[in-house]
Amino acid sequence: MFNPLKQGAAIKKMYDIQRALSSENITVEKNGVVIVISGDQKIKTLETNGKSDDDIKEAVNEAIKKSFEKGYGGHDSDKDGHPDA
């Protein structure tokens, strides 16, 4: 039977997990490129050879967001980016 209290608790738990993930950052430095990405898959910093590349950062973040909206986030996909059947 549908229990709105359990559903509310589950939504709160998901929100808490998302908030915790967004506060975690991973930094990768390779070949003059520095990327800082949060646990919720948002690029916080993108630099090449010490120069900020905000246009690229914004474009990549938008692409990631759209891929999640289409349901591709967190799923295995084939070489064309389509979810495996």
FENURNOR-V243316 format. One record per residue. N is the residue number from 1. RES is the residue in one small letter. PSI is psi in degrees with one decimal (* if undefined). Layout:
N/RES/PSI ; N/RES/PSI
This chain:
1/m/145.3 ; 2/f/125.9 ; 3/n/106.2 ; 4/p/-27.2 ; 5/l/-40.9 ; 6/k/-39.7 ; 7/q/-42.3 ; 8/g/-40.3 ; 9/a/-39.2 ; 10/a/-40.5 ; 11/i/-42.4 ; 12/k/-41.8 ; 13/k/-42.7 ; 14/m/-41.1 ; 15/y/-43.2 ; 16/d/-41.0 ; 17/i/-44.9 ; 18/q/-42.3 ; 19/r/-41.6 ; 20/a/-42.9 ; 21/l/-40.3 ; 22/s/-20.2 ; 23/s/-10.6 ; 24/e/133.3 ; 25/n/144.8 ; 26/i/130.3 ; 27/t/130.9 ; 28/v/129.7 ; 29/e/122.2 ; 30/k/128.0 ; 31/n/43.2 ; 32/g/3.0 ; 33/v/132.9 ; 34/v/126.4 ; 35/i/129.3 ; 36/v/120.6 ; 37/i/140.1 ; 38/s/163.7 ; 39/g/-19.5 ; 40/d/23.2 ; 41/q/35.5 ; 42/k/128.8 ; 43/i/122.3 ; 44/k/-39.5 ; 45/t/137.6 ; 46/l/115.2 ; 47/e/141.6 ; 48/t/124.8 ; 49/n/43.0 ; 50/g/0.1 ; 51/k/133.4 ; 52/s/137.2 ; 53/d/70.3 ; 54/d/-34.6 ; 55/d/-43.8 ; 56/i/-43.1 ; 57/k/-47.5 ; 58/e/-40.1 ; 59/a/-43.2 ; 60/v/-43.2 ; 61/n/-40.2 ; 62/e/-40.3 ; 63/a/-41.9 ; 64/i/-45.4 ; 65/k/-45.8 ; 66/k/-36.5 ; 67/s/-37.0 ; 68/f/-38.3 ; 69/e/-32.7 ; 70/k/-4.1 ; 71/g/11.3 ; 72/y/-21.4 ; 73/g/129.1 ; 74/g/6.4 ; 75/h/150.1 ; 76/d/144.4 ; 77/s/161.4 ; 78/d/-176.1 ; 79/k/-19.7 ; 80/d/2.5 ; 81/g/7.7 ; 82/h/141.9 ; 83/p/141.3 ; 84/d/144.2 ; 85/a/*
